[in-house]
Amino acid sequence: MAGMFGHGDSFVLRDPSGIRPAYYFKNDEVVVVASERAAIQTVFNVVYEDVQELEPGNALIIKKNGRVNSTEILEPRERKACSFERIYFSRGSDKEIYQERKELGKLIFPQILSAIDGDIKNTVFSYIPNTAETSYLGMIREAQNYLNKKKEEQILKLGSNITREELNKILDVRPRIEKVAIKDAKLRTFITQDSSRDDLVAHVYDISYGSVNKNDNLVIIDDSIVRGTTLKKSILRILDRLSPKKIIVVSSAPQIRYPDCYGIDMAKLEDFIAFKATLELHKEHNSMQLVDEIYQKCIHQVQTPDKDVINYVKDFYQPFSADQISKKIGDLLSPADIKAEVQIIYQTIESLHQACPKNLGDWYFTGDYPTPGGNKVVNRAFINFYEGKNVRAY
């Protein structure tokens, strides 16, 4: 929250949980506050250390006489800075965010290796432009580290008897890196209006023909898979034209399961592909009675004070593992006429926290909202879904 008084004083206040980011720079001439450190660095041509973070619960107060100070005006709570900011929305040019996104790509590599049965030789690695490029770099670096260890083992095994030909053959194995998908940078599907998304996504991507051999594995990383619309309507179909044996779509973020009510526009549960997949699993396992029970619990809490509200929507996901839900997501997103096998891999919550240790706000993944109002919003979103109301939860 920012404001200015008629007599010339102004202020910027950050919430006590640090949910949204806030950075500032000051010198003898100017005080600037923005949500991104890199934006301040670029505009004012200052170094990383010159830009300070406004601490949770603090207000930056700028007096009309030019005096500036940061003052605690609300008692800070447990820090729950938003992690989705770091994965998707913020500029990847920020020093910390750049490293965090690379770390996300690195940490998900073991799951990728398992999905391709360790067959790096017959696997092409790529990414879905434009924001996933940094996590792609981390994924490739880890693939290179893995291969280097394998090469070392092979060389040591052959010992001093190794021939130049054998050595070159071992050293020549490296990750196959290609820019398979090409995106029109002017079109950004996540923030497109619902009414025009379906028409748009079919024209967003093209492919690099000849980049994948027939019967290769194709690993393609994205920053997040929220609705899955672009995958189903466009990406998987065009990737299938390259005739890969298997398409593995990797999300550097975990499964988005719950609405965000703190500034990121994700208001409806039924928009999320993880929610749709879990609903299908309930139908297959004859457990729709649980869905009815969750609805009743949510209804009973409508008049409950915010501080006493419980997020009962967690119970919706509880019966199934993340892998089960990911597998069902793969089924739902695969077009009926696709030839390749499709597998979806999501980041784990544990790896997310390891990659972004200062930003542990993960309510859209876990349902652990940092404020009581969040629990009220998610229950309202479930009521809207159950009653078939196509309205926002906030």
C-alpha positions as CSV (number, residue, x, y, z in Angstrom):
1,M,0.0,0.0,0.0
2,A,1.3,3.4,-1.0
3,G,0.0,6.9,-0.3
4,M,0.7,10.6,-0.1
5,F,-0.6,13.2,2.2
6,G,-1.6,16.8,1.2
7,H,1.2,18.3,3.3
8,G,3.8,16.4,1.3
9,D,4.7,13.3,3.4
10,S,4.3,9.9,1.7
11,F,4.6,6.2,2.6
12,V,4.8,2.7,1.3
13,L,3.6,-0.1,3.6
14,R,4.3,-3.9,3.3
15,D,2.1,-6.5,4.8
16,P,3.3,-8.3,7.9
17,S,3.7,-11.7,6.2
18,G,5.7,-10.2,3.3
19,I,3.3,-11.8,0.8
20,R,4.0,-9.3,-2.0
21,P,7.5,-8.1,-2.7
22,A,8.8,-4.6,-2.2
23,Y,12.2,-3.1,-2.8
24,Y,13.5,0.5,-2.5
25,F,16.4,2.7,-3.5
26,K,17.2,6.1,-2.1
27,N,19.9,8.8,-2.7
28,D,20.1,12.5,-2.2
29,E,17.7,13.2,-5.1
30,V,15.1,10.4,-5.2
31,V,13.3,7.6,-3.3
32,V,11.9,4.8,-5.5
33,V,9.9,1.7,-4.4
34,A,9.0,-1.1,-6.7
35,S,8.0,-4.8,-6.6
36,E,11.1,-5.9,-8.4
37,R,14.7,-5.2,-7.6
38,A,15.9,-5.6,-11.2
39,A,13.6,-2.9,-12.5
40,I,15.1,-0.4,-10.0
41,Q,18.6,-1.5,-11.0
42,T,18.0,-1.1,-14.7
43,V,16.2,2.3,-14.5
44,F,18.5,4.0,-12.0
45,N,21.7,2.1,-13.1
46,V,22.6,1.0,-9.6
47,V,24.2,-2.2,-8.2
48,Y,22.4,-5.1,-6.4
49,E,23.6,-3.9,-3.0
50,D,22.2,-0.4,-3.4
51,V,18.6,-1.7,-3.5
52,Q,17.1,-2.7,-0.2
53,E,14.1,-4.9,0.6
54,L,11.3,-3.3,2.6
55,E,10.8,-5.7,5.5
56,P,7.4,-7.3,6.3
57,G,5.3,-5.1,8.6
58,N,7.4,-2.1,7.9
59,A,6.6,1.3,6.3
60,L,9.0,3.4,4.3
61,I,8.1,6.9,5.4
62,I,9.3,9.8,3.2
63,K,8.9,13.2,4.9
64,K,8.4,16.4,2.9
65,N,11.8,17.7,4.1
66,G,13.6,14.7,2.5
67,R,14.1,12.6,5.6
68,V,13.5,8.8,4.9
69,N,13.2,6.0,7.3
70,S,11.9,2.4,7.5
71,T,9.7,1.9,10.6
72,E,8.0,-1.3,11.9
73,I,4.3,-0.4,12.3
74,L,2.8,-4.0,12.3
75,E,4.3,-6.9,14.1
76,P,5.9,-9.2,11.5
77,R,4.3,-12.7,11.2
78,E,5.9,-15.8,9.8
79,R,7.5,-14.8,6.5
80,K,5.3,-16.2,3.6
81,A,6.7,-14.3,0.6
82,C,5.1,-15.6,-2.6
83,S,7.1,-18.2,-4.4
84,F,5.0,-18.1,-7.6
85,E,6.4,-14.5,-8.1
86,R,9.8,-16.0,-8.4
87,I,8.8,-18.9,-10.7
88,Y,6.7,-17.0,-13.2
89,F,5.9,-13.3,-12.7
90,S,9.1,-11.5,-11.7
91,R,11.9,-10.6,-14.0
92,G,14.4,-13.5,-14.4
93,S,17.1,-10.9,-14.7
94,D,17.1,-10.4,-10.9
95,K,20.3,-11.9,-9.4
96,E,18.5,-14.1,-6.9
97,I,15.6,-15.1,-9.1
98,Y,17.9,-16.1,-11.9
99,Q,19.7,-18.5,-9.5
100,E,16.5,-19.8,-8.0
101,R,15.0,-20.7,-11.5
102,K,18.2,-22.5,-12.5
103,E,18.0,-24.4,-9.2
104,L,14.4,-25.4,-9.9
105,G,15.5,-26.9,-13.2
106,K,18.4,-28.7,-11.5
107,L,16.3,-30.2,-8.7
108,I,13.7,-31.7,-11.1
109,F,16.3,-33.5,-13.2
110,P,16.2,-36.8,-11.2
111,Q,12.5,-37.2,-12.0
112,I,13.2,-36.6,-15.7
113,L,16.0,-39.2,-15.7
114,S,13.6,-41.7,-14.3
115,A,11.0,-40.9,-16.9
116,I,13.4,-41.5,-19.8
117,D,14.9,-44.6,-18.1
118,G,18.3,-43.0,-18.1
119,D,18.4,-42.9,-21.9
120,I,20.0,-39.4,-22.4
121,K,21.5,-40.5,-25.8
122,N,18.0,-40.8,-27.3
123,T,16.5,-37.8,-25.6
124,V,16.1,-34.2,-26.8
125,F,15.9,-31.5,-24.2
126,S,14.1,-28.2,-24.9
127,Y,11.8,-25.6,-23.2
128,I,8.6,-23.8,-23.8
129,P,9.5,-20.1,-24.3
130,N,9.8,-17.6,-23.0
131,T,10.0,-17.6,-19.2
132,A,11.1,-21.3,-18.8
133,E,14.5,-20.7,-20.4
134,T,16.3,-20.1,-17.1
135,S,15.1,-23.3,-15.4
136,Y,16.0,-25.1,-18.7
137,L,19.6,-24.0,-18.2
138,G,19.6,-25.5,-14.7
139,M,18.1,-28.7,-16.0
140,I,20.8,-29.0,-18.8
141,R,23.6,-28.2,-16.4
142,E,22.5,-31.1,-14.1
143,A,22.2,-33.4,-17.2
144,Q,25.8,-32.5,-18.0
145,N,26.9,-33.2,-14.4
146,Y,25.2,-36.6,-14.6
147,L,26.9,-37.5,-17.9
148,N,30.3,-36.3,-16.6
149,K,30.0,-38.7,-13.7
150,K,29.1,-41.5,-16.1
151,K,32.0,-40.7,-18.3
152,E,34.4,-40.7,-15.4
153,E,33.2,-44.2,-14.4
154,Q,33.6,-45.5,-17.9
155,I,37.1,-44.1,-18.3
156,L,38.3,-45.4,-14.9
157,K,36.8,-48.8,-15.8
158,L,38.9,-49.0,-19.0
159,G,42.0,-47.7,-17.2
160,S,45.3,-47.0,-19.0
161,N,44.4,-49.4,-21.8
162,I,41.8,-47.0,-23.2
163,T,42.3,-46.1,-26.8
164,R,41.9,-42.6,-28.3
165,E,38.8,-43.9,-30.3
166,E,37.2,-45.2,-27.1
167,L,38.0,-42.0,-25.2
168,N,36.5,-39.8,-27.9
169,K,33.4,-42.0,-28.1
170,I,32.8,-41.6,-24.4
171,L,33.5,-37.8,-24.4
172,D,31.3,-37.2,-27.4
173,V,28.1,-38.1,-25.4
174,R,26.4,-34.9,-24.3
175,P,22.8,-33.7,-23.8
176,R,21.0,-33.0,-27.0
177,I,19.9,-29.4,-26.8
178,E,17.4,-28.0,-29.3
179,K,15.0,-25.1,-29.5
180,V,12.0,-27.2,-30.5
181,A,9.1,-24.8,-29.7
182,I,9.0,-21.3,-31.0
183,K,6.6,-18.8,-29.4
184,D,5.2,-15.4,-30.6
185,A,6.6,-13.2,-27.9
186,K,3.6,-10.8,-28.3
187,L,1.1,-13.4,-27.1
188,R,1.0,-14.4,-23.4
189,T,-1.7,-17.0,-22.8
190,F,-1.8,-17.0,-19.0
191,I,-3.1,-13.5,-18.8
192,T,-5.4,-13.7,-21.8
193,Q,-9.2,-13.3,-21.3
194,D,-11.0,-16.7,-21.0
195,S,-13.3,-15.9,-23.9
196,S,-10.4,-15.6,-26.4
197,R,-7.9,-18.2,-25.0
198,D,-9.0,-21.2,-27.1
199,D,-8.8,-19.3,-30.4
200,L,-5.4,-17.8,-29.4
201,V,-3.5,-20.8,-28.2
202,A,-3.7,-22.7,-31.4
203,H,-1.6,-19.9,-33.1
204,V,0.9,-19.1,-30.3
205,Y,3.5,-21.9,-31.1
206,D,5.4,-23.4,-34.0
207,I,8.1,-26.0,-34.0
208,S,11.6,-26.5,-35.4
209,Y,11.2,-29.3,-37.9
210,G,14.1,-31.8,-38.0
211,S,15.1,-31.1,-34.4
212,V,13.9,-34.5,-33.1
213,N,14.6,-37.9,-34.6
214,K,11.8,-40.5,-34.9
215,N,11.4,-42.5,-31.7
216,D,13.4,-40.0,-29.6
217,N,12.2,-39.0,-26.1
218,L,11.4,-35.3,-26.1
219,V,11.7,-33.5,-22.7
220,I,10.3,-30.0,-22.7
221,I,10.2,-27.8,-19.6
222,D,7.8,-25.0,-18.7
223,D,7.7,-22.7,-15.7
224,S,4.3,-23.9,-14.6
225,I,1.2,-25.8,-15.9
226,V,-1.9,-24.1,-14.5
227,R,-4.8,-24.7,-16.8
228,G,-3.1,-26.9,-19.4
229,T,-5.1,-25.2,-22.2
230,T,-2.1,-24.3,-24.3
231,L,-0.6,-27.8,-23.9
232,K,-3.8,-29.6,-25.1
233,K,-4.9,-27.2,-27.7
234,S,-1.6,-26.4,-29.3
235,I,1.8,-27.6,-27.9
236,L,1.3,-31.4,-27.6
237,R,-0.3,-31.6,-31.1
238,I,2.5,-29.7,-32.8
239,L,5.3,-31.5,-30.9
240,D,3.7,-34.8,-32.0
241,R,4.4,-33.9,-35.6
242,L,8.1,-34.5,-34.9
243,S,7.2,-38.2,-34.2
244,P,8.9,-38.6,-30.8
245,K,8.4,-41.9,-29.0
246,K,7.5,-40.0,-25.7
247,I,6.8,-36.4,-24.8
248,I,7.7,-35.5,-21.2
249,V,6.3,-32.1,-20.2
250,V,8.1,-30.8,-17.1
251,S,6.7,-28.1,-14.8
252,S,9.4,-26.3,-12.8
253,A,6.5,-25.4,-10.3
254,P,4.4,-27.9,-8.3
255,Q,0.8,-28.6,-9.1
256,I,-1.4,-25.4,-8.6
257,R,-4.4,-26.6,-6.6
258,Y,-5.8,-23.6,-4.8
259,P,-6.9,-20.1,-5.7
260,D,-4.6,-17.1,-5.1
261,C,-6.3,-14.1,-3.5
262,Y,-3.3,-11.8,-2.9
263,G,-2.8,-10.3,-6.4
264,I,-2.3,-13.2,-8.8
265,D,-5.5,-13.7,-10.8
266,M,-6.4,-17.3,-10.1
267,A,-10.0,-17.3,-8.7
268,K,-11.7,-20.5,-9.8
269,L,-10.9,-24.0,-8.7
270,E,-12.3,-25.6,-11.8
271,D,-9.9,-23.7,-14.0
272,F,-6.9,-25.7,-12.6
273,I,-6.0,-28.9,-14.4
274,A,-4.8,-30.4,-11.1
275,F,-8.4,-29.9,-9.7
276,K,-10.0,-31.4,-12.8
277,A,-7.7,-34.4,-12.7
278,T,-8.4,-35.0,-9.0
279,L,-12.1,-34.8,-9.7
280,E,-11.8,-37.5,-12.4
281,L,-9.9,-39.7,-9.9
282,H,-12.7,-39.3,-7.4
283,K,-15.2,-40.4,-10.1
284,E,-13.1,-43.4,-11.0
285,H,-12.6,-44.4,-7.4
286,N,-16.3,-43.9,-6.5
287,S,-15.4,-41.4,-3.8
288,M,-17.7,-38.5,-4.9
289,Q,-19.3,-38.8,-1.5
290,L,-16.2,-37.1,-0.1
291,V,-16.8,-34.2,-2.5
292,D,-20.4,-33.8,-1.1
293,E,-19.0,-33.9,2.4
294,I,-16.4,-31.2,1.7
295,Y,-19.2,-29.0,0.2
296,Q,-21.3,-29.4,3.4
297,K,-18.3,-28.5,5.6
298,C,-17.7,-25.4,3.5
299,I,-21.3,-24.3,3.7
300,H,-21.3,-24.7,7.5
301,Q,-18.4,-22.3,7.7
302,V,-19.9,-19.5,5.6
303,Q,-20.9,-17.4,8.7
304,T,-17.8,-18.4,10.7
305,P,-15.4,-15.6,11.6
306,D,-12.3,-15.6,9.3
307,K,-9.9,-16.6,12.0
308,D,-11.8,-19.8,12.8
309,V,-12.3,-21.0,9.1
310,I,-10.6,-24.3,8.1
311,N,-9.5,-25.1,4.6
312,Y,-11.5,-28.2,4.0
313,V,-10.6,-28.3,0.3
314,K,-7.3,-29.9,1.3
315,D,-9.4,-33.1,1.9
316,F,-10.3,-33.1,-1.8
317,Y,-6.7,-33.9,-2.8
318,Q,-5.7,-36.0,0.3
319,P,-6.7,-39.5,-1.0
320,F,-4.4,-39.3,-4.0
321,S,-0.6,-39.0,-4.4
322,A,1.0,-36.2,-6.4
323,D,2.1,-38.8,-8.9
324,Q,-1.4,-40.2,-9.3
325,I,-2.7,-36.7,-10.0
326,S,0.1,-35.9,-12.5
327,K,-0.6,-39.1,-14.4
328,K,-4.3,-38.2,-14.7
329,I,-3.3,-34.7,-15.8
330,G,-1.3,-36.4,-18.6
331,D,-4.3,-38.4,-19.6
332,L,-6.6,-35.3,-19.6
333,L,-4.2,-33.1,-21.6
334,S,-3.3,-35.7,-24.3
335,P,-5.4,-35.1,-27.5
336,A,-7.2,-38.3,-28.6
337,D,-5.3,-38.4,-31.9
338,I,-1.8,-38.0,-30.5
339,K,0.7,-40.8,-31.3
340,A,3.4,-40.2,-28.7
341,E,3.1,-41.3,-25.1
342,V,2.7,-38.2,-22.9
343,Q,3.9,-37.9,-19.3
344,I,3.6,-34.8,-17.1
345,I,6.2,-34.2,-14.3
346,Y,5.7,-31.5,-11.6
347,Q,8.2,-30.1,-9.2
348,T,7.9,-31.3,-5.6
349,I,7.1,-28.9,-2.7
350,E,10.3,-29.9,-1.0
351,S,12.5,-29.0,-4.0
352,L,10.6,-25.7,-4.4
353,H,11.4,-24.7,-0.8
354,Q,15.0,-25.8,-1.4
355,A,15.3,-23.6,-4.5
356,C,13.5,-20.6,-3.1
357,P,14.4,-20.6,0.7
358,K,13.4,-17.0,1.3
359,N,10.0,-17.3,-0.4
360,L,8.1,-20.0,1.4
361,G,4.6,-18.8,0.6
362,D,3.1,-21.7,-1.3
363,W,-0.6,-21.6,-0.6
364,Y,-1.6,-22.2,-4.3
365,F,0.3,-25.5,-4.1
366,T,-0.4,-26.6,-0.5
367,G,-3.5,-24.7,0.7
368,D,-1.5,-23.2,3.6
369,Y,-2.8,-19.6,3.4
370,P,-0.9,-17.0,5.4
371,T,-4.1,-15.1,6.3
372,P,-7.5,-16.4,7.6
373,G,-9.2,-14.7,4.6
374,G,-7.4,-17.1,2.3
375,N,-9.2,-20.1,3.9
376,K,-12.5,-18.3,3.4
377,V,-11.8,-17.7,-0.3
378,V,-10.8,-21.3,-1.1
379,N,-14.0,-22.6,0.6
380,R,-16.1,-20.1,-1.3
381,A,-14.4,-21.2,-4.5
382,F,-15.3,-24.9,-3.8
383,I,-19.0,-23.9,-3.1
384,N,-19.1,-22.0,-6.4
385,F,-17.7,-25.1,-8.2
386,Y,-20.1,-27.5,-6.5
387,E,-23.1,-25.3,-7.2
388,G,-22.1,-24.7,-10.8
389,K,-21.6,-21.0,-10.4
390,N,-19.1,-19.6,-12.9
391,V,-18.2,-16.7,-10.6
392,R,-15.1,-15.5,-8.9
393,A,-14.4,-16.5,-5.3
394,Y,-13.2,-12.9,-4.4
